[in-house]
Amino acid sequence: MAIIVNLRYTGKDGSALRFAEEMITSGTVDKIRAEKGNLRYEYYRSVEDPETVLLIDSWEDQEAIDRHHASEMMNTIAILREKYDLHMKVERFTELKENQKDDRYIRK
């Protein structure tokens, strides 16, 4: 069962967006996406709060997250978070099983 983690990065004067841009342009995002068990790693800008960027991070299971947290990527991310003086809020979800989905509310 996939684990989805939403991380909201908040900073000042556009620092959260600059952080996400550097994560992408430095190749760090591509390296994370190539890690075993990574299903999704995408940044989004908030329409309501221009100082917040949302990361949707999805992994196959807890073992994949644990490997990621033990990897050198976490040191790179920590350095960039400090560089841009970001604060975070984290939410964690598990993917619904097929029989738990309510498809009548989802337009495909």
MODELLER restraints for C-alpha pairs under 7 A, 6 or more apart:
rsr = mdl.restraints
at = mdl.atoms
rsr.add(forms.Gaussian(group=physical.xy_distance, feature=features.Distance(at['CA:1:A'], at['CA:60:A']), mean=6.45, stdev=0.5))
rsr.add(forms.Gaussian(group=physical.xy_distance, feature=features.Distance(at['CA:1:A'], at['CA:61:A']), mean=6.33, stdev=0.5))
rsr.add(forms.Gaussian(group=physical.xy_distance, feature=features.Distance(at['CA:1:A'], at['CA:94:A']), mean=6.76, stdev=0.5))
rsr.add(forms.Gaussian(group=physical.xy_distance, feature=features.Distance(at['CA:1:A'], at['CA:95:A']), mean=6.23, stdev=0.5))
rsr.add(forms.Gaussian(group=physical.xy_distance, feature=features.Distance(at['CA:2:A'], at['CA:58:A']), mean=6.73, stdev=0.5))
rsr.add(forms.Gaussian(group=physical.xy_distance, feature=features.Distance(at['CA:2:A'], at['CA:59:A']), mean=5.61, stdev=0.5))
rsr.add(forms.Gaussian(group=physical.xy_distance, feature=features.Distance(at['CA:2:A'], at['CA:60:A']), mean=4.56, stdev=0.5))
rsr.add(forms.Gaussian(group=physical.xy_distance, feature=features.Distance(at['CA:2:A'], at['CA:61:A']), mean=5.59, stdev=0.5))
rsr.add(forms.Gaussian(group=physical.xy_distance, feature=features.Distance(at['CA:2:A'], at['CA:94:A']), mean=5.81, stdev=0.5))
rsr.add(forms.Gaussian(group=physical.xy_distance, feature=features.Distance(at['CA:2:A'], at['CA:95:A']), mean=5.41, stdev=0.5))
rsr.add(forms.Gaussian(group=physical.xy_distance, feature=features.Distance(at['CA:3:A'], at['CA:58:A']), mean=5.62, stdev=0.5))
rsr.add(forms.Gaussian(group=physical.xy_distance, feature=features.Distance(at['CA:3:A'], at['CA:59:A']), mean=5.31, stdev=0.5))
rsr.add(forms.Gaussian(group=physical.xy_distance, feature=features.Distance(at['CA:3:A'], at['CA:60:A']), mean=6.38, stdev=0.5))
rsr.add(forms.Gaussian(group=physical.xy_distance, feature=features.Distance(at['CA:3:A'], at['CA:61:A']), mean=5.97, stdev=0.5))
rsr.add(forms.Gaussian(group=physical.xy_distance, feature=features.Distance(at['CA:3:A'], at['CA:93:A']), mean=5.83, stdev=0.5))
rsr.add(forms.Gaussian(group=physical.xy_distance, feature=features.Distance(at['CA:3:A'], at['CA:94:A']), mean=4.58, stdev=0.5))
rsr.add(forms.Gaussian(group=physical.xy_distance, feature=features.Distance(at['CA:3:A'], at['CA:95:A']), mean=6.34, stdev=0.5))
rsr.add(forms.Gaussian(group=physical.xy_distance, feature=features.Distance(at['CA:4:A'], at['CA:56:A']), mean=6.99, stdev=0.5))
rsr.add(forms.Gaussian(group=physical.xy_distance, feature=features.Distance(at['CA:4:A'], at['CA:57:A']), mean=5.75, stdev=0.5))
rsr.add(forms.Gaussian(group=physical.xy_distance, feature=features.Distance(at['CA:4:A'], at['CA:58:A']), mean=4.29, stdev=0.5))
rsr.add(forms.Gaussian(group=physical.xy_distance, feature=features.Distance(at['CA:4:A'], at['CA:59:A']), mean=6.50, stdev=0.5))
rsr.add(forms.Gaussian(group=physical.xy_distance, feature=features.Distance(at['CA:4:A'], at['CA:92:A']), mean=5.80, stdev=0.5))
rsr.add(forms.Gaussian(group=physical.xy_distance, feature=features.Distance(at['CA:4:A'], at['CA:93:A']), mean=5.04, stdev=0.5))
rsr.add(forms.Gaussian(group=physical.xy_distance, feature=features.Distance(at['CA:4:A'], at['CA:94:A']), mean=5.90, stdev=0.5))
rsr.add(forms.Gaussian(group=physical.xy_distance, feature=features.Distance(at['CA:5:A'], at['CA:56:A']), mean=5.98, stdev=0.5))
rsr.add(forms.Gaussian(group=physical.xy_distance, feature=features.Distance(at['CA:5:A'], at['CA:57:A']), mean=5.07, stdev=0.5))
rsr.add(forms.Gaussian(group=physical.xy_distance, feature=features.Distance(at['CA:5:A'], at['CA:58:A']), mean=6.11, stdev=0.5))
rsr.add(forms.Gaussian(group=physical.xy_distance, feature=features.Distance(at['CA:5:A'], at['CA:90:A']), mean=6.94, stdev=0.5))
rsr.add(forms.Gaussian(group=physical.xy_distance, feature=features.Distance(at['CA:5:A'], at['CA:91:A']), mean=5.73, stdev=0.5))
rsr.add(forms.Gaussian(group=physical.xy_distance, feature=features.Distance(at['CA:5:A'], at['CA:92:A']), mean=4.46, stdev=0.5))
rsr.add(forms.Gaussian(group=physical.xy_distance, feature=features.Distance(at['CA:5:A'], at['CA:93:A']), mean=6.26, stdev=0.5))
rsr.add(forms.Gaussian(group=physical.xy_distance, feature=features.Distance(at['CA:6:A'], at['CA:54:A']), mean=6.73, stdev=0.5))
rsr.add(forms.Gaussian(group=physical.xy_distance, feature=features.Distance(at['CA:6:A'], at['CA:55:A']), mean=5.67, stdev=0.5))
rsr.add(forms.Gaussian(group=physical.xy_distance, feature=features.Distance(at['CA:6:A'], at['CA:56:A']), mean=4.80, stdev=0.5))
rsr.add(forms.Gaussian(group=physical.xy_distance, feature=features.Distance(at['CA:6:A'], at['CA:57:A']), mean=6.28, stdev=0.5))
rsr.add(forms.Gaussian(group=physical.xy_distance, feature=features.Distance(at['CA:6:A'], at['CA:90:A']), mean=5.70, stdev=0.5))
rsr.add(forms.Gaussian(group=physical.xy_distance, feature=features.Distance(at['CA:6:A'], at['CA:91:A']), mean=5.11, stdev=0.5))
rsr.add(forms.Gaussian(group=physical.xy_distance, feature=features.Distance(at['CA:6:A'], at['CA:92:A']), mean=6.32, stdev=0.5))
rsr.add(forms.Gaussian(group=physical.xy_distance, feature=features.Distance(at['CA:7:A'], at['CA:54:A']), mean=5.69, stdev=0.5))
rsr.add(forms.Gaussian(group=physical.xy_distance, feature=features.Distance(at['CA:7:A'], at['CA:55:A']), mean=5.06, stdev=0.5))
rsr.add(forms.Gaussian(group=physical.xy_distance, feature=features.Distance(at['CA:7:A'], at['CA:56:A']), mean=6.65, stdev=0.5))
rsr.add(forms.Gaussian(group=physical.xy_distance, feature=features.Distance(at['CA:7:A'], at['CA:88:A']), mean=6.44, stdev=0.5))
rsr.add(forms.Gaussian(group=physical.xy_distance, feature=features.Distance(at['CA:7:A'], at['CA:89:A']), mean=5.73, stdev=0.5))
rsr.add(forms.Gaussian(group=physical.xy_distance, feature=features.Distance(at['CA:7:A'], at['CA:90:A']), mean=4.62, stdev=0.5))
rsr.add(forms.Gaussian(group=physical.xy_distance, feature=features.Distance(at['CA:7:A'], at['CA:91:A']), mean=6.58, stdev=0.5))
rsr.add(forms.Gaussian(group=physical.xy_distance, feature=features.Distance(at['CA:8:A'], at['CA:52:A']), mean=6.37, stdev=0.5))
rsr.add(forms.Gaussian(group=physical.xy_distance, feature=features.Distance(at['CA:8:A'], at['CA:53:A']), mean=5.72, stdev=0.5))
rsr.add(forms.Gaussian(group=physical.xy_distance, feature=features.Distance(at['CA:8:A'], at['CA:54:A']), mean=4.53, stdev=0.5))
rsr.add(forms.Gaussian(group=physical.xy_distance, feature=features.Distance(at['CA:8:A'], at['CA:55:A']), mean=6.36, stdev=0.5))
rsr.add(forms.Gaussian(group=physical.xy_distance, feature=features.Distance(at['CA:8:A'], at['CA:88:A']), mean=5.42, stdev=0.5))
rsr.add(forms.Gaussian(group=physical.xy_distance, feature=features.Distance(at['CA:8:A'], at['CA:89:A']), mean=5.16, stdev=0.5))
rsr.add(forms.Gaussian(group=physical.xy_distance, feature=features.Distance(at['CA:8:A'], at['CA:90:A']), mean=6.48, stdev=0.5))
rsr.add(forms.Gaussian(group=physical.xy_distance, feature=features.Distance(at['CA:9:A'], at['CA:16:A']), mean=5.94, stdev=0.5))
rsr.add(forms.Gaussian(group=physical.xy_distance, feature=features.Distance(at['CA:9:A'], at['CA:52:A']), mean=5.49, stdev=0.5))
rsr.add(forms.Gaussian(group=physical.xy_distance, feature=features.Distance(at['CA:9:A'], at['CA:53:A']), mean=5.23, stdev=0.5))
rsr.add(forms.Gaussian(group=physical.xy_distance, feature=features.Distance(at['CA:9:A'], at['CA:54:A']), mean=6.30, stdev=0.5))
rsr.add(forms.Gaussian(group=physical.xy_distance, feature=features.Distance(at['CA:9:A'], at['CA:86:A']), mean=6.06, stdev=0.5))
rsr.add(forms.Gaussian(group=physical.xy_distance, feature=features.Distance(at['CA:9:A'], at['CA:87:A']), mean=5.72, stdev=0.5))
rsr.add(forms.Gaussian(group=physical.xy_distance, feature=features.Distance(at['CA:9:A'], at['CA:88:A']), mean=4.78, stdev=0.5))
rsr.add(forms.Gaussian(group=physical.xy_distance, feature=features.Distance(at['CA:9:A'], at['CA:89:A']), mean=6.93, stdev=0.5))
rsr.add(forms.Gaussian(group=physical.xy_distance, feature=features.Distance(at['CA:10:A'], at['CA:16:A']), mean=5.71, stdev=0.5))
rsr.add(forms.Gaussian(group=physical.xy_distance, feature=features.Distance(at['CA:10:A'], at['CA:51:A']), mean=5.58, stdev=0.5))
rsr.add(forms.Gaussian(group=physical.xy_distance, feature=features.Distance(at['CA:10:A'], at['CA:52:A']), mean=4.46, stdev=0.5))
rsr.add(forms.Gaussian(group=physical.xy_distance, feature=features.Distance(at['CA:10:A'], at['CA:53:A']), mean=6.61, stdev=0.5))
rsr.add(forms.Gaussian(group=physical.xy_distance, feature=features.Distance(at['CA:10:A'], at['CA:86:A']), mean=5.51, stdev=0.5))
rsr.add(forms.Gaussian(group=physical.xy_distance, feature=features.Distance(at['CA:10:A'], at['CA:87:A']), mean=5.27, stdev=0.5))
rsr.add(forms.Gaussian(group=physical.xy_distance, feature=features.Distance(at['CA:10:A'], at['CA:88:A']), mean=6.31, stdev=0.5))
rsr.add(forms.Gaussian(group=physical.xy_distance, feature=features.Distance(at['CA:11:A'], at['CA:51:A']), mean=5.68, stdev=0.5))
rsr.add(forms.Gaussian(group=physical.xy_distance, feature=features.Distance(at['CA:11:A'], at['CA:52:A']), mean=6.82, stdev=0.5))
rsr.add(forms.Gaussian(group=physical.xy_distance, feature=features.Distance(at['CA:11:A'], at['CA:85:A']), mean=6.40, stdev=0.5))
rsr.add(forms.Gaussian(group=physical.xy_distance, feature=features.Distance(at['CA:11:A'], at['CA:86:A']), mean=4.86, stdev=0.5))
rsr.add(forms.Gaussian(group=physical.xy_distance, feature=features.Distance(at['CA:11:A'], at['CA:87:A']), mean=6.47, stdev=0.5))
rsr.add(forms.Gaussian(group=physical.xy_distance, feature=features.Distance(at['CA:12:A'], at['CA:51:A']), mean=6.02, stdev=0.5))
rsr.add(forms.Gaussian(group=physical.xy_distance, feature=features.Distance(at['CA:14:A'], at['CA:51:A']), mean=5.77, stdev=0.5))
rsr.add(forms.Gaussian(group=physical.xy_distance, feature=features.Distance(at['CA:15:A'], at['CA:84:A']), mean=5.45, stdev=0.5))
rsr.add(forms.Gaussian(group=physical.xy_distance, feature=features.Distance(at['CA:16:A'], at['CA:51:A']), mean=6.27, stdev=0.5))
rsr.add(forms.Gaussian(group=physical.xy_distance, feature=features.Distance(at['CA:16:A'], at['CA:52:A']), mean=6.14, stdev=0.5))
rsr.add(forms.Gaussian(group=physical.xy_distance, feature=features.Distance(at['CA:16:A'], at['CA:53:A']), mean=5.91, stdev=0.5))
rsr.add(forms.Gaussian(group=physical.xy_distance, feature=features.Distance(at['CA:16:A'], at['CA:84:A']), mean=6.94, stdev=0.5))
rsr.add(forms.Gaussian(group=physical.xy_distance, feature=features.Distance(at['CA:16:A'], at['CA:86:A']), mean=6.65, stdev=0.5))
rsr.add(forms.Gaussian(group=physical.xy_distance, feature=features.Distance(at['CA:17:A'], at['CA:53:A']), mean=6.31, stdev=0.5))
rsr.add(forms.Gaussian(group=physical.xy_distance, feature=features.Distance(at['CA:19:A'], at['CA:80:A']), mean=6.62, stdev=0.5))
rsr.add(forms.Gaussian(group=physical.xy_distance, feature=features.Distance(at['CA:19:A'], at['CA:84:A']), mean=6.32, stdev=0.5))
rsr.add(forms.Gaussian(group=physical.xy_distance, feature=features.Distance(at['CA:20:A'], at['CA:43:A']), mean=6.82, stdev=0.5))
rsr.add(forms.Gaussian(group=physical.xy_distance, feature=features.Distance(at['CA:23:A'], at['CA:29:A']), mean=5.73, stdev=0.5))
rsr.add(forms.Gaussian(group=physical.xy_distance, feature=features.Distance(at['CA:33:A'], at['CA:40:A']), mean=6.78, stdev=0.5))
rsr.add(forms.Gaussian(group=physical.xy_distance, feature=features.Distance(at['CA:33:A'], at['CA:41:A']), mean=6.28, stdev=0.5))
rsr.add(forms.Gaussian(group=physical.xy_distance, feature=features.Distance(at['CA:36:A'], at['CA:64:A']), mean=6.67, stdev=0.5))
rsr.add(forms.Gaussian(group=physical.xy_distance, feature=features.Distance(at['CA:37:A'], at['CA:59:A']), mean=5.46, stdev=0.5))
rsr.add(forms.Gaussian(group=physical.xy_distance, feature=features.Distance(at['CA:37:A'], at['CA:60:A']), mean=5.00, stdev=0.5))
rsr.add(forms.Gaussian(group=physical.xy_distance, feature=features.Distance(at['CA:37:A'], at['CA:64:A']), mean=5.03, stdev=0.5))
rsr.add(forms.Gaussian(group=physical.xy_distance, feature=features.Distance(at['CA:38:A'], at['CA:58:A']), mean=6.17, stdev=0.5))
rsr.add(forms.Gaussian(group=physical.xy_distance, feature=features.Distance(at['CA:38:A'], at['CA:59:A']), mean=4.61, stdev=0.5))
rsr.add(forms.Gaussian(group=physical.xy_distance, feature=features.Distance(at['CA:38:A'], at['CA:60:A']), mean=6.43, stdev=0.5))
rsr.add(forms.Gaussian(group=physical.xy_distance, feature=features.Distance(at['CA:39:A'], at['CA:58:A']), mean=5.17, stdev=0.5))
rsr.add(forms.Gaussian(group=physical.xy_distance, feature=features.Distance(at['CA:39:A'], at['CA:59:A']), mean=5.20, stdev=0.5))
rsr.add(forms.Gaussian(group=physical.xy_distance, feature=features.Distance(at['CA:39:A'], at['CA:60:A']), mean=6.57, stdev=0.5))
rsr.add(forms.Gaussian(group=physical.xy_distance, feature=features.Distance(at['CA:40:A'], at['CA:56:A']), mean=6.99, stdev=0.5))
rsr.add(forms.Gaussian(group=physical.xy_distance, feature=features.Distance(at['CA:40:A'], at['CA:57:A']), mean=5.40, stdev=0.5))
rsr.add(forms.Gaussian(group=physical.xy_distance, feature=features.Distance(at['CA:40:A'], at['CA:58:A']), mean=4.81, stdev=0.5))
rsr.add(forms.Gaussian(group=physical.xy_distance, feature=features.Distance(at['CA:41:A'], at['CA:55:A']), mean=6.90, stdev=0.5))
rsr.add(forms.Gaussian(group=physical.xy_distance, feature=features.Distance(at['CA:41:A'], at['CA:56:A']), mean=5.76, stdev=0.5))
rsr.add(forms.Gaussian(group=physical.xy_distance, feature=features.Distance(at['CA:41:A'], at['CA:57:A']), mean=4.56, stdev=0.5))
rsr.add(forms.Gaussian(group=physical.xy_distance, feature=features.Distance(at['CA:41:A'], at['CA:58:A']), mean=6.54, stdev=0.5))
rsr.add(forms.Gaussian(group=physical.xy_distance, feature=features.Distance(at['CA:42:A'], at['CA:55:A']), mean=5.59, stdev=0.5))
rsr.add(forms.Gaussian(group=physical.xy_distance, feature=features.Distance(at['CA:42:A'], at['CA:56:A']), mean=5.37, stdev=0.5))
rsr.add(forms.Gaussian(group=physical.xy_distance, feature=features.Distance(at['CA:42:A'], at['CA:57:A']), mean=6.67, stdev=0.5))
rsr.add(forms.Gaussian(group=physical.xy_distance, feature=features.Distance(at['CA:43:A'], at['CA:53:A']), mean=6.67, stdev=0.5))
rsr.add(forms.Gaussian(group=physical.xy_distance, feature=features.Distance(at['CA:43:A'], at['CA:54:A']), mean=5.56, stdev=0.5))
rsr.add(forms.Gaussian(group=physical.xy_distance, feature=features.Distance(at['CA:43:A'], at['CA:55:A']), mean=4.46, stdev=0.5))
rsr.add(forms.Gaussian(group=physical.xy_distance, feature=features.Distance(at['CA:43:A'], at['CA:56:A']), mean=6.46, stdev=0.5))
rsr.add(forms.Gaussian(group=physical.xy_distance, feature=features.Distance(at['CA:44:A'], at['CA:53:A']), mean=5.68, stdev=0.5))
rsr.add(forms.Gaussian(group=physical.xy_distance, feature=features.Distance(at['CA:44:A'], at['CA:54:A']), mean=5.03, stdev=0.5))
rsr.add(forms.Gaussian(group=physical.xy_distance, feature=features.Distance(at['CA:44:A'], at['CA:55:A']), mean=6.39, stdev=0.5))
rsr.add(forms.Gaussian(group=physical.xy_distance, feature=features.Distance(at['CA:45:A'], at['CA:52:A']), mean=6.61, stdev=0.5))
rsr.add(forms.Gaussian(group=physical.xy_distance, feature=features.Distance(at['CA:45:A'], at['CA:53:A']), mean=4.74, stdev=0.5))
rsr.add(forms.Gaussian(group=physical.xy_distance, feature=features.Distance(at['CA:45:A'], at['CA:54:A']), mean=6.28, stdev=0.5))
rsr.add(forms.Gaussian(group=physical.xy_distance, feature=features.Distance(at['CA:46:A'], at['CA:52:A']), mean=5.83, stdev=0.5))
rsr.add(forms.Gaussian(group=physical.xy_distance, feature=features.Distance(at['CA:46:A'], at['CA:53:A']), mean=5.94, stdev=0.5))
rsr.add(forms.Gaussian(group=physical.xy_distance, feature=features.Distance(at['CA:59:A'], at['CA:65:A']), mean=6.38, stdev=0.5))
